[in-house]
Amino acid sequence: HTVPNQVSPLGTMVFGSLVDPRENPNSGKPEWNLGFVVSVSDAETIFQAIEQALEEKRSRDLRFPKGNEGLKMPYRPSEKKDETGQKVVDPENLLFSFKRNAQVTTKTGEIKNTTPPSLYDSAGKIVTGTIGGIRGGTTGKVVYEVYVYDRAGSKGVSLQIVGFQIAQLAKDTIELAPIEGGWVSEELDPIAAALMADA
């Protein structure tokens, strides 16, 4: 059962694949995924959406567990590195896991590709051009659905990505020192030429 579109609070992507699906190492199936850090104080709306989905499931299925013990949940404490570089629990933040299957199997056994998560800019407009990779450190909000699953030996909640609104897009920040006496490009674009002339 699914609770329809919710919007997360602002958080930070720490890993994931929002543009090209990757193979899930457990299932072997392709999926889009997102590890998303939200502060404990901001996470309340996600917990409310999870609780709403569980209440709806329990009202329809009296055999579903009444408590949350033993259910798999889509979050865990976030981690950070201490002064020595060791990973330690970060008590102020939670790491939420969002997923979206790239393929579904129909009742007839046919495998169909699904659409990727929609990407939005900070103004809420859908991104139609190519964006390349969206990397860790990018901040934004997740549009998601809460899904309660009840399979033999596995019961719990998953958060399914519908879309992602980018607040700040993290960029590769590789700065290279010049190589003494190395090759220098002759062609400068006009802006670079103007900047160099001013230097």
Secondary structure, DSSP 8 states (H G I E B T S, - for coil): -EEEEEE--SEEEEEEEEEEEEE-TTT--EEEEEEEEEETTTTHHHHHHHHHHHHHHHHH-TTS-SSSTT-B-SEEEEEEE-TTS-EEEEEEEEEEEEEEESEEE-TTS-EEE----EEE-TTS-B--S------TT-EEEEEEEEEEEEETTEEEEEEEEEEEEEEE-----------TT----S---HHHHHHHHH-
